[in-house]
Amino acid sequence: MTEPEGAHWRGMRTLVTGGLGFVGSNLVHRLHALGATVMVVDALIPGHGGNRANLDGLGDDVEVIIGDLRDRELMENLVATQDVIFNLAGQISHEDSMRDPFTDLEHNTRAPLTLLEACRTANPNVRVVFTGTRQQYGRPQYVPVDERHPMRPVDVNGVNKWAGEYYHLLYHDVYGMRTCSLRLTNCYGPRQVTDRQTQGAFPFFIGRALAGQPITLYDEGQFKRDINFVDDVVEALLLAGENDAAIGEAFNLGSPPITLREFVETLGEVVDDLDVHYIPYPPQRKRIEIGDTYCEYGKISRTLNWLPRTNLRDGLRQTIAWHHAHGS
């Protein structure tokens, strides 16, 4: 599989929004290693996963701006000199979006729209890669879910992320801007928050294992999901940021599906003495269970030559080793 070419990124001026967060910080480290000039803008909103320590080791090589994407004047100044923008900032908790829908609207719809307007005004030729989510599809009508699947989100976060993505595609269609979107599925890896269930089941399982706490699975953990190691996600972002075939398109990421039980069993091969409990589904949880859900990623494979290449056991070993080395 062709990896992103290092020579392409050498000297490239890049901006990563949400660059102090999980995926963003891993992307920043990779861009820096490839020789890009990297700027980060992050609002460091509590609970969103941003952490200055995620960029430890980069020193002054990466410029970090603590600022809000909704600040139009700030964003016009920041985007004006960029070649590629990776728009990763946002609120990802589905539960939080239902408790506080207007805050989710601000961060997942108004913020990306403000960025796009800043680009249209100050730098219309910049390339913008947005990160959407599989949650935009909602409860699957069929699996694997391809890009033609209807959008029927089941929570406010899915609606707002869908709107944020569609603004990017609209600005390509109407203004000719060089935008695209990657619809991320479950992700895991170094620099991820693992102590909050609202950040996703898989990192929460990893956090429980690291803390020596039991993991609870409903029924037999039989439902299937797809999951990507963060290095593979970063590779997809780089490929989308350098390949003209990505412009104006939206792509699923994904992997061969596994059951929740298979994930936990593999985690138990990496972490000693993992304690797993199987209990019946609570009625209130069973009502919102969406069953098997995983994405078909043939489009990005055909168009950008991307595949998920990190097997689960290796990815978990790298994740656990990083957390042991860096603590919380």
N, C-alpha and C positions, 0 to 999 in steps of 0.2 A: 504494500500500500504506500502510495506517495504521501510523504509528510510535507507540511508547509516548508517552503524553501527559506533557509536562514538568510540568504542573500537578499531576498525580497524585503525583509523587515529591517535590514541594517540601515540606520539613519532615518527610518520612517517615523514621522511625528504622529503619535497615537495618544488618544484620550480614553481612559477607562472610567466610566461612571460606576459608582459602587465598588471602586477598586480596593477598598479596605475590607470587603466582604469575602465570602468563601470562594466562589468561582472567580470573582474579579481579582483577588489577590494572587491566585494561582496563575491567572492570565498575565498579570503584571510581571511576576517572576519570569515567566517564559518569554515575554516580549523583551524584557531587559537582557536575558541571556542571548537572544537573537540579535541584539544590537540596536533595537528601536529606541527612540527618544520617547519616554513614557511620562504622561501627566495623569494624575488621579484626582477625581472630584468625588467626595463622599460627604454626606450630611451627618454621618455618625449618629443616626437616630437610634436611641436605646431599643434593644430588642430586634434590630434588623440584621445583626451579625457582623457589623463593621468593627474592626479592631486594628489599631495602629501596629500592634505586634505582628500582624499578618505580613507586613512588609519588612520585618527585621532582616538585616543582612544587605539591604539595598542602599542604605545610607542616604546621601544627598543626590544619588543618581536619578531618583524618581521624585518629581515635584508633586506634593500632596496639597490639594486645596480642600479645606473644609467648607463646603458650601452646598446650597440647595439647588437642584435642577429647576425649581420653579422661579428662580431669580433670573429673569430674562436678560438683564444687563450683564450679569456675571457670565451667563452662558454664551452670550454673543462674543464676549472677550475671549473666553476659553476655546471656543470652537473655531475661531477665525483662522488660526494657523495650523490646524490639524489636517493630516492626510486620511486617517481612519479613526472613527469613534466606535468604541464598543459600549453599547448602552445597556449596562447590566443592573443599574440601580432600580430598586423597587422594594415593595413589601411582599413577602412570600407566604405569610401565614394565612391559611384559609380560615382557621378559627378566628383569628384576629379581625379578618375582613368582615366576618359576620357580626362580631361584637361592635366594630367601629367602621362602618362602611364608608363614611365620608373621608376618613383619613386614608383608607385604601384607595379611594378614588383620586385623592390628591397625589399620592405617590406613584400610582400605576397608570394614571391617565393624564392628569394635568402636567405632571413632570415630564414625561416623554414628549408630549405635545409642545411644551415650552422649548425643549431641546431642539425639536425639529424646526420650529419657527426661528430659533436662533441660527440654525444651520442655513435655512432658506434665505435669511437676511444677510448673514455674515460670511457664509462659506458653502454655497449651494453645490459645489462639486465634491465635497467631502463624502467618503464612504461611511455608512452607518450600519452596524450590525446590532440588531436588537435580540434580546432573549425573551421569547414567549414561554409558554408552558403547556404540557399535555392537559392540564386542568381546563384549558379552554374548551376541550371537546366534551367534558362532562361525562355522564354515564355512557359507556360505549354501546353503540348499536351493533357493532361487530368488532372482532379482534382478528389480527392486529389492526389497530386504528391507523389509517393512512391519511394523507393530507386532504383527501376529498370528504372525509367524515364530517357530518354536520356539527356545527358549534352549538352546543347546548350546555353551557356551564351550570354547575349545581351550587355555586357559591359566588359571592361578590368578587372575590379575588379573580376567579376565572373570567368573569365578565369584564373587569377592568383591564386585566392583562390582554384579553382579546382586543379590546378597544385600543390599548397601547400599541399592539402589533399592527392593527389595521391602519392606524395613523401612519406608521412607517411605510406600509405598502401603498397607501393612498398618495403619500407625498412622492413616491416614485411614479405612480400612474399620472398624477396631475402636474407635478413640477419637474419630473425627470430626475429626481434625486436618486443617488446610488445606495438604496436601502435594501435590507433583507432581514429575515427573522429566522432564528433557530428555536424550535419548540422543545425545550428541555424536559426530560423525564426525571425520575428519581436520580439524584447524584450523591456521591459520597467521596471522601478523601481528606487529606490534610487541610488544616485551617478551617474546618467546619465546626459550627456550634453543635455540640452533642448532648447538651443538658436540658434542652427544651423540646418537648414533644410537638409543639407547634411548628417546629422547623422540619418535620418529616419523620416517618417511622424508622427508616433505615439508620440515619445518624443517631436517633434516640436509642436504638438497639445497641449501636456501637458504644454510646456513652454509658449505658447501663453495664455493658460488659467491662469497660475500662474501670468503672467504679466498683466492680464486684457485686453488682446488684442483680436480682433476678429479672428475667425477661418474660413477659406474659404474651402468649399468642391465643387468639380466639379460635375455638374449635381445634382444628388440626393445622392451622396456618396454611390452608390449601390454596388460597387465591394467588394468582400469578401476577407478577409485576416485572417491569424492566428497570434496569439500574445501570448507570454509567459512572465509571471512575473519572475523577475530575480531570486527569491528564487527557483523557479522550475527549472530554467536553472542550477543553482548551484547544485541542487540535482542530476540532470542528469550527470553533470560532475563528481561528487563524485562516483556515481554508476558505471560510466565507468572506473573510476580510481581504483576501488577495485574489479571488477568482471572479472574473466578470460574469461567469455563468450563474453566480448566486444573486445578482442584482435583480430586485423586484420579486424575489421568490421567498417562500416560507418552507422550512424543512423540519421534519421530525428527527429527533435523535432517538436512540433506543438500543436495545440489546436482545439477545435470545432470552425469553422470559423464564423466570424462576419463581417458585413458590416462596412465601414468607418463611416457611419451615426450612426450605433448602438454604435460604440466606442465613438463618440463625444456626443451622447445623454447620455451615462453612465457617461462620464466625467462631463457633465452638472449637474448630480445628486450629484456630489462630490464638484464641484466648483460653487459657487453662481454666478448668472448673466453672464453666458457664452453666448457670442454673436457669432452666427453662420450664415455665409452667403453662399448661394448656387448660383453658377454661371455656365454658360455653359462652356464646355471644350474648352480651347484655342486650335486652330488647331494643333499647334506645340506639345502640350502635348498629345493630343488625338492620334497622330501618334505613340507615344511610350508607350501608356497605354497597359498593358499586361492582363487586365481583371481580372477575379477571379483567385487567386493563393493561395493555401494553401496545407499543407503537410499531408500525411498519416503517423501517428506515431505508427502504430501497432507493428513494428519490435522492437523498443526500449521498448515498453510496454511488449511484450512477453519475450524478452531476459533479460531485466534488471529490469522489474517490475516497470517501470516509467510511471507516468501519470501527466499531468498538473493539479494541485490540487487547485491553487489559482484562485478564480473567479475574473472577471474583476473589479467589484465594490470594492471588498476588496483590490485588488492590487493597484487600483488607490487611494484609501483612504490612504494606507500606503505610497505611493509615494508622494502624496500631503503633507501629514503630515511631511514627512522627509524634503521636500524642505522648508516648512514653518519653520522648526526648524533650518535648516542649511543655508538657504539663497542660494546664487549663488555659 
